[in-house]
Amino acid sequence: MAPTKKTRGTAKSKSLTTGSGAPDIISRSLEDAIGSQVRDYRKHAGLTVSELASAADISPGMLSKIENGQISPSLSTLQYLSSALNLPLTMLLASYEGSRGCSYVKKGEGVAIRRRGTKVGHNYQLLGQSLGGNVAVEPYIITLNKDAEPYTEFRHEGIELIYMLTGQISYAHGDRSYLLDAGDSIMFDSAELHGPDKLIKLPATYLSIIIYQRR
C-alpha cells in the first residue's frame, strides 16, 4: 500500500531532523541537572570533592552522591554549596528543564584575549564561551597584521578547527605544512606542535575553534 501524504511527511521530517552524528538529547532529572552543575563549577574552581565538601560542611560521600544525581539535596545543602562556590543559588539550577547555555556576541564586540601568539603579532578575539558541561569550546577570530611573525610552537590538549577567512598563510602541523586560502579549512589534534610557518598575504584572518575535555 502506498504511503499516505501524512506518512510520507512524517518520514521526511524524521530524516531531516539533523545532519549531525551527535546523539539525541536525553532528558535529565532535577537531581542529574543539579549534580552536573555542582561538578562543573567545582572543577572550574579547581576544588577536589573533599575540599568542596569541607567548605560546604557536608561529607565527601554526600557530595559525591549529589554530583552523580543519586540523591536530592535539601535547599540548605544547596545554599551551603553555592556559598562555598561563590555562586548565586540559581546557578546550580540553571541547566534544568531545557534551559541551555547561550553566548551571544555582537559584531566587533568579542573579547580581546592575550595568548602565546600575542607577542608575535597574532591578535585574538574570543567569540563566545561554553557555559558548562564536560566539554569546553573556545572560538576565536585570529588576525595576523603586517607586523605578525610566523610561530609554530603552539601545543595544547584537544582538537582545533581552522577556517581561513582572508589572506593566505602556510600552516604547520607536526612535520607537514598546508597552504590556506580564504575558504580553506584544517582540523587537527592540537597536542602536536602547530602554527603558521609562512605569512604569505597579510593581513590575514581565520576562525579558530578549540575543543577539549574539561578537567
N, C-alpha and C positions, 0 to 999 in steps of 0.2 A: 504494500500500500504506500502510495506517495505521501511524503510528509506534508502536513498542513503548513500554511504560512506561519502560524504561531510556533510550530515545532521547529521550522527552519530558522526562524528569527531567534529562538532560544538557543539553538545550537550555534548559530553565528555569534551571538553575544558572548557565549561561553568561550568560543575560540579566540575572541578578540579582547579578552579581559586584560591581558598583559603580554608584552613581548619579552619579559624578563624571566630568568631562571630562578628568581628569588622565591622562597617558599611563601605560601599563603600566611596571612596574619592569623595568629592564634589568640583567641580571646583569653584574657588573664583575669584571675580573681583579684579582689582587692588585696588579699594577703600577698599574692605574687607581685603585684604592682608596687606595693609599699616596700617589700623586700628588695626588689630590684633597685628602687630609688635609694634606699639606705646603703646598699652595697656600692652603688656607683659613686655616691657622694663621699662615702668612707674612703674609697680608693683615690678619688680626686684629692682628698685631704691628706693622703699619704699615711693613713692610720691603719694599724692592724686591727683585727677583731678584738683582741684583748685590750688594746688602747682605747678604742671607742667604747667598749663595754664598761671599762673603768670610769671613763669620763661621764658616761650616762648613768652610772651607778646601777648597772644590771650585770648579770653573769654572761661570760663569753658564750656559754651554751645557749642561753636565751637569744642573744644577738644572732648567733648562727642560725637558729630556727626562724627568726624573723626574716633574715636575708634570704633564706630558702623557701619562704612562703609557707612554712609548716605551722605557724601559729598566728593568731590575730592579736597584735599588740594593743594594749589599752591606750587611751588618749594620753594619759600621764606619761607612759613609756615613750610615746612618740614625741611628746613635748621635751622630755629629757634628751632624746636622740637629736632632735632638731637644734636644741640649745648647744649640745656638745659639738655639733657640726657647724654651728654658727649660721643656721639657715632658718627662714620662716617655716612654720609647721606645714603650710600649704605646699611647699616644695616636695615634701615626701608623699603627697597625694596627687601630684601633677600628672602622672602617667596613667591614671585610672580612667576607664570608660572612654577610650578613644581620644583622649587628649594627647596629641602628638606634638613633639617639638618642631618649631619652625624658626629659622633665622632669616630675616629679610634685610637686604642691604640695597639702598638706592645707588644709582649710577654715581661713581666718583666718591662714594662715602665709605668704601672699605677701609678697614683699619690698617695703617702703615705698621709693618712688623719688621723688627731687626732680627736677621738671621745671619748665619755664617757668610752668605754671599753678599751681604750688605757692604762689607768692607772692600769689595772689588766691583762696586757699582751695580749690583743686582738689587733692584727695588721691589719689595714685596707688599702686596695689598691683600689682606685677608678678606675674603668674600662672604664668609659665614662660619658658624661654629656648630658642631654637632652637640646636642643638648642632653646627652645621657646615653645609656646603653653601653655595651661592651666593646663596640667598635667606634673609633674616632675617625672623623673625616676633616681634613684641612684643605679647603680650596683657596688657591692664590692666583692673582694675576701678577706675573713677574715681568718687569720692564728692564730691558738692557739698553741703557742710553749710550751716547757716543763715548763716554768715559769708562764704560764697563770693560772688564777684563775676563778672559777665559778662567774657568775654575772647575776642576773635575774631582774635588775631594769631598763631595757630599756623600754621606753614608748614614743611614738610619733604618730603623725597623719599618716593615710594611711594604705596600705596593704603591707605586706612583704612576699616574697618567699625565702625560704632557700633550697638550693640543696647541699647535702653533697658530698664532693669530696674525702677526705681521712680521716682516723682516725675514732673515734667513740665517740659520746657525747650523753648526755641526754639533751633535750632542753625543757625548761618550758614555758608554755603559760597559764597565769591565774593560776588555781589550778590543772592543769594537766601537765604531762611530757611525752615526746616522745623520744624513742631511735632512734638515727640517725646513720646509717652506710653509707658507700660510695654508692651513687646511690639513697638514700632515699631523700624525699623532704617533706616540710611542708609549707603551706601558711596560713596566719592568719591576723586578724585585729590587727595592731600594736599599737592601743590605749590601749590595755591590757598589763599589765606587762609581760615581756618575757626576755629570755636569757638562755644560757647554765647553767644548775644547777649541772651537773656532767661531768667531763672531764675524759673519760674512757681510750681512746687510743690517746696519743699525740706523735708527733704533729698532729693537725687536721686542715683541711681547708674546707671551704664551700663558695659557692656563695650566696650572699645576694642581693636581688633586692627589693628596697623600692620604692613604687609608691604612690604619694599623689597629691592632688589638690593644685596648686599654690594659694597664697593669695596676 
